[in-house]
Amino acid sequence: MGTFLFLVCFLISVLIRTFAYEKERMKEYDYATNKEA
């Protein structure tokens, strides 16, 4: 049971990290496109 809980917490942290990384990348992408326009 403890191992399952650890796996769930690990997956959630990975998802949050991936989501935050994608958000940062989108921000940089918007900045680049705005600079060109």
HUJO-V510712 format. One record per backbone hydrogen bond with DSSP energy under -0.5 kcal/mol. NH is the residue of the N-H (numbers start at 0). CO is the residue of the C=O. Records with the same first field share a line. If there is no record, write none. Layout:
# HUJO-V510712
NH: CO + CO
This chain:
# HUJO-V510712
4: 0
5: 1
6: 2
7: 3
8: 4
9: 5
10: 6
11: 7
12: 8
13: 9
14: 10
15: 11
16: 12
17: 13
18: 14
19: 15
20: 16
21: 17
22: 18
23: 19
24: 20
25: 21
26: 22
27: 23
28: 24
29: 25
30: 26
31: 27
32: 28
33: 29
34: 30
35: 31
36: 32
